[in-house]
Amino acid sequence: MNFNLTRPCDNCPFRTDVRPYLKKARVKEIERCLVDAQGTFPCHKTTVDSEDGEDDLMAGPKSEHCAGAMILLECLERPNQMMRIAERLRMYDFTKLDMRSPVFKTFTAMRKAQTS
């Protein structure tokens, strides 16, 4: 996973100016993955089709970590373990993130914005 994105893409689920399209339960899953499990969240524009022929997308060698997710985690002052490791390896520089991007500041706000 790469950490080069600095701004969320046009239809990033973390954006506040995009019509919400996730279910509240999915936002909770993403939060558990990023905060509790200290995992990653690839930008959907950089994922690849799964090898089993299903419609699932997965991270590949050129996948980028979602900038919206990184911005939200930095707003919470809770960069996850992978972000901290990438920072120590000089693969990630939080100062390059566009913190003025229209991104939710909390997972609670993100959940509340969803319709179901």
Secondary structure, DSSP 8 states (H G I E B T S, - for coil): -B----S--TT-TTBSSS---S-HHHHHHHHIIIIIS----B-GGG-EE-TTSSS-EE--TT-BB-HHHHHHHHHTT---HHHHHHHHTTS--GGGS-TTSSB-SSHHHHHHHS--
